[in-house]
Amino acid sequence: MVGESGCGKTMTALSILRLLPRRGRTVAGQVLYEDRDLMKLDAEAMRLIRGREIAMIFQEPSAALNPVFTVGDQVMETVMLHRGVNKKEALQRTVELFRAVGLPDPELRLKDYPHQLSGGMKQRVMIAMALAGEPSVLIADEPTTALDVTIQA
């Protein structure tokens, strides 16, 4: 989906995952995914789809990452939740994901808090988190904005 700034691309993506802000609401329509209308699913069914089947790379990583937990713990939690693995396997997978997205010294980055990372590094953590559940559909909301041109490529 492409469009000018402010045309509703982010709101459309958020509405697909039913993550609209409190004041937002879907007034009509369907979101069909594998013969299911996501708009008709209950909250629990939708929670099971988010991250595991459909994931999103959010536009602003600073707002999406929790400042009181290390980035390693945040990605590991996602891996354990969506892949059903133990902590040791989640740790290995997180290092693999950090390496895949180009984070330097991935083993060291596990212990970093979001405020210790550059904007580009936080964005790479968000990409790793979105990939952690190995989703069938990945919604990317300007995922390369904070990345330098080498990493963007």
MDAnalysis code that builds the backbone (N, CA, C; Angstrom):
import MDAnalysis as mda
import numpy as np

u = mda.Universe.empty(459, n_residues=153, atom_resindex=np.repeat(np.arange(153), 3), trajectory=True)
u.add_TopologyAttr("name", ["N", "CA", "C"] * 153)
u.add_TopologyAttr("resid", np.arange(1, 154))
u.add_TopologyAttr("resname", ["MET", "VAL", "GLY", "GLU", "SER", "GLY", "CYS", "GLY", "LYS", "THR", "MET", "THR", "ALA", "LEU", "SER", "ILE", "LEU", "ARG", "LEU", "LEU", "PRO", "ARG", "ARG", "GLY", "ARG", "THR", "VAL", "ALA", "GLY", "GLN", "VAL", "LEU", "TYR", "GLU", "ASP", "ARG", "ASP", "LEU", "MET", "LYS", "LEU", "ASP", "ALA", "GLU", "ALA", "MET", "ARG", "LEU", "ILE", "ARG", "GLY", "ARG", "GLU", "ILE", "ALA", "MET", "ILE", "PHE", "GLN", "GLU", "PRO", "SER", "ALA", "ALA", "LEU", "ASN", "PRO", "VAL", "PHE", "THR", "VAL", "GLY", "ASP", "GLN", "VAL", "MET", "GLU", "THR", "VAL", "MET", "LEU", "HIS", "ARG", "GLY", "VAL", "ASN", "LYS", "LYS", "GLU", "ALA", "LEU", "GLN", "ARG", "THR", "VAL", "GLU", "LEU", "PHE", "ARG", "ALA", "VAL", "GLY", "LEU", "PRO", "ASP", "PRO", "GLU", "LEU", "ARG", "LEU", "LYS", "ASP", "TYR", "PRO", "HIS", "GLN", "LEU", "SER", "GLY", "GLY", "MET", "LYS", "GLN", "ARG", "VAL", "MET", "ILE", "ALA", "MET", "ALA", "LEU", "ALA", "GLY", "GLU", "PRO", "SER", "VAL", "LEU", "ILE", "ALA", "ASP", "GLU", "PRO", "THR", "THR", "ALA", "LEU", "ASP", "VAL", "THR", "ILE", "GLN", "ALA"])
u.atoms.positions = np.array([
    [0.848, -1.161, 0.000],
    [0.000, 0.000, 0.000],
    [0.902, 1.236, 0.000],
    [0.606, 2.144, -0.871],
    [1.370, 3.375, -0.945],
    [0.408, 4.554, -0.903],
    [0.921, 5.682, -0.477],
    [0.097, 6.883, -0.447],
    [0.845, 8.006, 0.225],
    [0.276, 9.180, 0.118],
    [0.880, 10.357, 0.720],
    [0.861, 10.261, 2.234],
    [1.712, 11.047, 2.853],
    [1.731, 11.128, 4.306],
    [0.366, 11.587, 4.810],
    [-0.139, 10.894, 5.814],
    [-1.417, 11.275, 6.402],
    [-2.643, 10.702, 5.722],
    [-2.446, 9.826, 4.737],
    [-3.606, 9.311, 3.992],
    [-4.276, 8.110, 4.659],
    [-3.673, 7.568, 5.728],
    [-4.322, 6.478, 6.451],
    [-3.679, 5.111, 6.325],
    [-2.459, 5.047, 5.801],
    [-1.795, 3.747, 5.654],
    [-1.599, 3.076, 7.012],
    [-1.101, 3.819, 7.987],
    [-0.867, 3.249, 9.318],
    [-2.175, 2.839, 9.964],
    [-3.197, 3.674, 9.877],
    [-4.497, 3.326, 10.476],
    [-5.097, 2.089, 9.822],
    [-4.897, 1.951, 8.525],
    [-5.387, 0.754, 7.835],
    [-4.669, -0.481, 8.364],
    [-3.341, -0.399, 8.487],
    [-2.569, -1.526, 9.010],
    [-2.993, -1.863, 10.438],
    [-3.162, -0.852, 11.273],
    [-3.587, -1.085, 12.654],
    [-4.993, -1.682, 12.717],
    [-5.848, -1.270, 11.804],
    [-7.212, -1.803, 11.815],
    [-7.237, -3.272, 11.401],
    [-6.349, -3.676, 10.510],
    [-6.266, -5.080, 10.121],
    [-5.982, -5.950, 11.334],
    [-5.090, -5.491, 12.195],
    [-4.736, -6.251, 13.397],
    [-5.610, -5.901, 14.604],
    [-6.584, -5.034, 14.372],
    [-7.481, -4.568, 15.432],
    [-6.696, -3.975, 16.601],
    [-5.792, -3.082, 16.242],
    [-4.960, -2.381, 17.217],
    [-5.177, -0.871, 17.173],
    [-6.351, -0.462, 16.742],
    [-6.635, 0.970, 16.654],
    [-6.570, 1.624, 18.025],
    [-6.198, 2.892, 18.060],
    [-6.219, 3.619, 19.332],
    [-7.637, 3.612, 19.913],
    [-7.754, 3.886, 21.200],
    [-9.049, 3.821, 21.895],
    [-10.181, 4.518, 21.165],
    [-9.898, 5.684, 20.635],
    [-10.964, 6.458, 19.983],
    [-11.251, 5.987, 18.571],
    [-10.384, 5.135, 18.028],
    [-10.583, 4.643, 16.667],
    [-11.550, 3.474, 16.642],
    [-12.232, 3.326, 15.531],
    [-13.130, 2.183, 15.389],
    [-13.308, 1.865, 13.917],
    [-13.608, 0.613, 13.651],
    [-13.895, 0.178, 12.296],
    [-15.395, 0.295, 12.111],
    [-15.835, 1.006, 11.104],
    [-17.269, 1.240, 10.923],
    [-17.917, 0.249, 9.963],
    [-17.155, -0.317, 9.050],
    [-17.726, -1.268, 8.100],
    [-16.610, -2.016, 7.404],
    [-16.969, -3.117, 6.773],
    [-16.018, -3.848, 5.954],
    [-15.580, -5.158, 6.567],
    [-14.736, -5.837, 5.819],
    [-14.205, -7.126, 6.229],
    [-12.700, -7.126, 6.042],
    [-12.032, -7.925, 6.843],
    [-10.629, -8.225, 6.629],
    [-10.557, -9.737, 6.567],
    [-10.437, -10.262, 5.362],
    [-10.437, -11.702, 5.171],
    [-9.021, -12.235, 5.177],
    [-8.811, -13.242, 5.997],
    [-7.518, -13.904, 6.103],
    [-7.793, -15.395, 6.264],
    [-7.337, -16.172, 5.307],
    [-7.538, -17.625, 5.323],
    [-8.996, -17.986, 5.614],
    [-9.889, -17.426, 4.829],
    [-11.334, -17.703, 4.923],
    [-11.974, -17.275, 6.240],
    [-11.310, -16.402, 6.985],
    [-11.889, -15.883, 8.223],
    [-11.951, -14.370, 8.136],
    [-13.024, -13.815, 8.679],
    [-13.153, -12.364, 8.769],
    [-12.575, -11.947, 10.118],
    [-11.421, -11.296, 10.090],
    [-10.751, -10.893, 11.333],
    [-11.611, -9.948, 12.170],
    [-12.508, -9.221, 11.534],
    [-13.358, -8.282, 12.263],
    [-14.390, -9.005, 13.135],
    [-14.661, -10.260, 12.841],
    [-15.675, -11.007, 13.591],
    [-15.072, -11.911, 14.672],
    [-13.751, -12.006, 14.732],
    [-13.117, -12.863, 15.735],
    [-13.179, -12.216, 17.111],
    [-13.275, -13.049, 18.149],
    [-13.227, -12.497, 19.503],
    [-11.782, -12.120, 19.837],
    [-11.602, -11.438, 20.950],
    [-10.289, -10.904, 21.317],
    [-9.242, -12.007, 21.461],
    [-9.605, -13.135, 22.029],
    [-8.650, -14.234, 22.220],
    [-8.210, -14.824, 20.883],
    [-9.144, -15.047, 19.986],
    [-8.802, -15.590, 18.665],
    [-7.891, -14.615, 17.911],
    [-8.164, -13.341, 18.043],
    [-7.355, -12.328, 17.369],
    [-5.951, -12.277, 17.969],
    [-5.853, -12.428, 19.283],
    [-4.557, -12.422, 19.960],
    [-3.678, -13.561, 19.441],
    [-4.291, -14.708, 19.142],
    [-3.535, -15.851, 18.632],
    [-3.035, -15.631, 17.208],
    [-3.715, -14.803, 16.457],
    [-3.296, -14.506, 15.083],
    [-2.161, -13.488, 15.065],
    [-2.248, -12.477, 15.938],
    [-1.229, -11.419, 15.972],
    [0.136, -11.995, 16.333],
    [1.116, -11.698, 15.520],
    [2.485, -12.129, 15.791],
    [2.805, -13.490, 15.225],
    [1.901, -14.432, 15.363],
    [2.152, -15.786, 14.873],
    [1.795, -15.921, 13.398],
    [0.656, -15.361, 13.011],
    [0.226, -15.463, 11.612],
    [0.368, -14.149, 10.863],
    [0.065, -13.054, 11.535],
    [0.208, -11.726, 10.939],
    [0.992, -10.873, 11.933],
    [2.089, -10.311, 11.494],
    [2.905, -9.463, 12.370],
    [3.079, -8.101, 11.719],
    [3.476, -7.151, 12.542],
    [3.648, -5.789, 12.040],
    [4.941, -5.199, 12.569],
    [5.672, -4.550, 11.669],
    [6.835, -3.759, 12.057],
    [6.320, -2.338, 12.191],
    [6.310, -1.832, 13.409],
    [5.754, -0.508, 13.661],
    [6.714, 0.582, 13.214],
    [6.142, 1.711, 12.877],
    [6.889, 2.842, 12.331],
    [7.836, 3.453, 13.358],
    [7.445, 3.514, 14.607],
    [8.244, 4.192, 15.630],
    [8.697, 3.196, 16.698],
    [9.921, 2.662, 16.582],
    [10.378, 1.645, 17.526],
    [10.485, 2.142, 18.967],
    [10.789, 3.410, 19.156],
    [10.923, 3.923, 20.528],
    [9.608, 3.822, 21.290],
    [8.506, 3.977, 20.590],
    [7.198, 3.883, 21.236],
    [6.758, 2.429, 21.412],
    [7.262, 1.533, 20.579],
    [6.824, 0.137, 20.609],
    [7.637, -0.723, 21.575],
    [8.879, -0.340, 21.852],
    [9.716, -1.118, 22.768],
    [9.495, -0.669, 24.203],
    [9.456, -1.626, 25.112],
    [9.256, -1.326, 26.533],
    [10.596, -0.890, 27.136],
    [10.668, 0.307, 27.709],
    [11.950, 0.816, 28.205],
    [12.482, 0.120, 29.455],
    [11.673, -0.662, 30.146],
    [12.134, -1.289, 31.395],
    [12.628, -2.721, 31.210],
    [12.554, -3.240, 29.992],
    [13.052, -4.583, 29.709],
    [14.128, -4.516, 28.639],
    [15.086, -5.432, 28.715],
    [16.123, -5.467, 27.683],
    [15.486, -5.856, 26.357],
    [16.132, -5.458, 25.270],
    [15.596, -5.819, 23.959],
    [15.667, -7.327, 23.755],
    [16.675, -7.964, 24.333],
    [16.776, -9.416, 24.249],
    [15.590, -10.098, 24.902],
    [15.233, -9.644, 26.105],
    [14.074, -10.225, 26.803],
    [12.782, -10.022, 26.016],
    [12.649, -8.867, 25.389],
    [11.418, -8.582, 24.634],
    [11.285, -9.483, 23.411],
    [12.379, -9.702, 22.698],
    [12.319, -10.577, 21.527],
    [12.188, -12.032, 21.972],
    [12.906, -12.415, 23.028],
    [12.800, -13.790, 23.535],
    [11.372, -14.117, 23.963],
    [10.713, -13.175, 24.608],
    [9.325, -13.391, 25.017],
    [8.437, -13.659, 23.795],
    [8.659, -12.906, 22.749],
    [7.891, -13.096, 21.520],
    [8.157, -14.473, 20.920],
    [9.413, -14.881, 20.890],
    [9.772, -16.197, 20.359],
    [9.097, -17.297, 21.185],
    [9.191, -17.208, 22.503],
    [8.588, -18.239, 23.362],
    [7.076, -18.280, 23.198],
    [6.451, -17.131, 23.137],
    [4.998, -17.054, 23.023],
    [4.502, -17.644, 21.704],
    [5.137, -17.261, 20.615],
    [4.622, -17.652, 19.304],
    [5.212, -18.947, 18.745],
    [6.371, -19.341, 19.216],
    [6.986, -20.561, 18.688],
    [6.925, -21.708, 19.693],
    [6.543, -21.436, 20.938],
    [6.382, -22.499, 21.923],
    [7.680, -23.192, 22.302],
    [8.752, -22.443, 22.384],
    [10.050, -23.025, 22.739],
    [10.446, -22.607, 24.150],
    [11.459, -23.286, 24.698],
    [11.935, -22.941, 26.036],
    [12.880, -21.735, 25.967],
    [13.306, -21.281, 27.128],
    [14.109, -20.058, 27.203],
    [15.455, -20.209, 26.476],
    [16.086, -21.371, 26.602],
    [17.375, -21.585, 25.941],
    [17.223, -21.513, 24.419],
    [16.206, -22.163, 23.882],
    [15.966, -22.127, 22.439],
    [15.583, -20.718, 21.989],
    [14.810, -20.019, 22.816],
    [14.419, -18.644, 22.482],
    [15.635, -17.730, 22.451],
    [16.567, -17.945, 23.365],
    [17.801, -17.164, 23.384],
    [18.587, -17.383, 22.097],
    [18.741, -18.644, 21.696],
    [19.454, -18.955, 20.443],
    [18.765, -18.312, 19.245],
    [17.452, -18.430, 19.206],
    [16.693, -17.865, 18.078],
    [16.813, -16.349, 18.040],
    [16.799, -15.716, 19.208],
    [16.918, -14.259, 19.280],
    [18.270, -13.801, 18.754],
    [19.333, -14.501, 19.119],
    [20.663, -14.165, 18.600],
    [20.673, -14.323, 17.079],
    [20.063, -15.401, 16.570],
    [19.978, -15.606, 15.116],
    [19.229, -14.457, 14.436],
    [18.114, -14.052, 15.041],
    [17.326, -12.954, 14.478],
    [18.117, -11.649, 14.502],
    [18.791, -11.358, 15.611],
    [19.602, -10.145, 15.706],
    [20.692, -10.149, 14.642],
    [21.286, -11.305, 14.432],
    [22.328, -11.420, 13.410],
    [21.711, -11.209, 12.021],
    [20.554, -11.799, 11.781],
    [19.898, -11.713, 10.468],
    [19.523, -10.278, 10.099],
    [19.177, -9.465, 11.100],
    [18.788, -8.076, 10.814],
    [19.967, -7.110, 10.864],
    [21.159, -7.642, 11.070],
    [22.363, -6.820, 10.996],
    [22.738, -6.076, 12.258],
    [22.285, -6.554, 13.420],
    [22.720, -5.919, 14.667],
    [24.159, -6.332, 14.947],
    [25.059, -5.384, 15.183],
    [26.437, -5.749, 15.513],
    [26.499, -6.384, 16.902],
    [27.368, -7.352, 17.082],
    [27.535, -8.038, 18.369],
    [26.198, -8.468, 18.969],
    [25.463, -9.347, 18.288],
    [24.108, -9.698, 18.732],
    [24.053, -10.249, 20.156],
    [25.077, -10.992, 20.574],
    [25.071, -11.531, 21.943],
    [25.134, -10.407, 22.987],
    [25.861, -9.345, 22.674],
    [25.946, -8.201, 23.592],
    [24.664, -7.375, 23.585],
    [24.035, -7.261, 22.425],
    [22.803, -6.460, 22.302],
    [21.664, -7.040, 23.135],
    [21.699, -8.337, 23.420],
    [20.642, -8.965, 24.225],
    [20.413, -8.242, 25.540],
    [21.484, -7.723, 26.117],
    [21.425, -7.120, 27.452],
    [21.156, -5.616, 27.425],
    [21.047, -5.055, 26.242],
    [20.823, -3.615, 26.115],
    [19.351, -3.262, 26.310],
    [19.140, -2.085, 26.860],
    [17.783, -1.518, 26.973],
    [17.574, -0.609, 25.766],
    [16.335, -0.384, 25.398],
    [16.084, 0.438, 24.204],
    [16.828, 1.772, 24.184],
    [16.930, 2.444, 25.321],
    [17.578, 3.764, 25.328],
    [19.077, 3.684, 25.023],
    [19.642, 2.491, 25.086],
    [21.065, 2.322, 24.816],
    [21.353, 2.096, 23.325],
    [20.321, 1.999, 22.534],
    [20.482, 1.711, 21.111],
    [20.169, 2.938, 20.260],
    [20.789, 3.001, 19.102],
    [20.472, 4.069, 18.149],
    [19.095, 3.792, 17.554],
    [18.541, 4.770, 16.853],
    [17.248, 4.596, 16.208],
    [17.244, 3.441, 15.221],
    [18.318, 3.327, 14.439],
    [18.426, 2.247, 13.475],
    [18.517, 0.882, 14.143],
    [19.226, 0.816, 15.263],
    [19.334, -0.457, 15.983],
    [17.977, -0.847, 16.588],
    [17.251, 0.144, 17.114],
    [15.909, -0.153, 17.651],
    [14.995, -0.654, 16.545],
    [15.112, -0.063, 15.368],
    [14.275, -0.500, 14.257],
    [14.616, -1.937, 13.874],
    [15.884, -2.294, 13.907],
    [16.278, -3.669, 13.598],
    [15.751, -4.638, 14.652],
    [15.715, -4.218, 15.910],
    [15.124, -5.053, 16.966],
    [13.636, -5.273, 16.670],
    [12.943, -4.213, 16.245],
    [11.517, -4.345, 15.912],
    [11.309, -5.293, 14.729],
    [12.191, -5.242, 13.765],
    [12.095, -6.160, 12.631],
    [12.315, -7.589, 13.112],
    [13.312, -7.796, 13.962],
    [13.571, -9.127, 14.523],
    [12.353, -9.626, 15.305],
    [11.738, -8.745, 16.078],
    [10.565, -9.127, 16.867],
    [9.408, -9.526, 15.956],
    [9.216, -8.792, 14.884],
    [8.137, -9.115, 13.955],
    [8.392, -10.453, 13.263],
    [9.637, -10.763, 12.991],
    [9.988, -12.022, 12.342],
    [10.003, -13.199, 13.309],
    [10.034, -12.926, 14.600],
    [10.177, -13.965, 15.631],
    [9.082, -15.020, 15.587],
    [7.868, -14.619, 15.272],
    [6.762, -15.570, 15.221],
    [6.649, -16.298, 13.904],
    [7.570, -15.992, 12.968],
    [7.559, -16.578, 11.629],
    [6.180, -16.464, 10.985],
    [5.658, -15.223, 10.908],
    [4.300, -15.019, 10.395],
    [4.183, -15.274, 8.896],
    [2.973, -15.590, 8.475],
    [2.682, -15.753, 7.050],
    [2.579, -14.398, 6.367],
    [2.086, -13.397, 7.116],
    [1.906, -12.044, 6.582],
    [2.677, -11.078, 7.471],
    [3.460, -10.217, 6.841],
    [4.217, -9.208, 7.572],
    [3.811, -7.835, 7.061],
    [3.255, -7.022, 7.949],
    [2.875, -5.653, 7.613],
    [4.025, -4.755, 8.066],
    [4.595, -4.030, 7.131],
    [5.741, -3.179, 7.438],
    [5.342, -1.723, 7.257],
    [5.269, -0.997, 8.369],
    [4.877, 0.416, 8.340],
    [6.143, 1.273, 8.355],
    [6.618, 1.621, 7.179],
    [7.853, 2.388, 7.004],
    [9.004, 1.786, 7.815],
    [9.329, 0.506, 7.576],
    [10.311, -0.178, 8.405],
    [11.746, 0.282, 8.231],
    [12.041, 1.009, 7.167],
    [13.430, 1.399, 6.925],
    [13.706, 2.866, 7.234],
    [12.713, 3.582, 7.756],
    [12.875, 5.019, 7.996],
    [14.086, 5.336, 8.863],
    [14.293, 4.586, 9.947],
    [15.370, 4.886, 10.886],
    [16.693, 4.211, 10.521],
    [16.699, 3.431, 9.453],
    [17.898, 2.686, 9.091],
    [18.787, 3.485, 8.145],
    [20.101, 3.237, 8.268],
    [20.996, 3.881, 7.316],
    [20.859, 3.182, 5.955],
    [21.340, 3.810, 4.894],
    [21.115, 3.314, 3.544],
    [21.711, 1.937, 3.299],
    [22.813, 1.614, 3.957],
    [23.431, 0.302, 3.779],
    [22.516, -0.794, 4.306],
    [21.960, -0.595, 5.478],
    [21.064, -1.583, 6.085],
    [19.740, -1.607, 5.333],
    [19.248, -0.462, 4.862],
    [18.009, -0.433, 4.092],
    [18.076, -1.384, 2.908],
    [19.207, -1.365, 2.223],
    [19.389, -2.233, 1.044],
    [19.339, -3.689, 1.462],
])
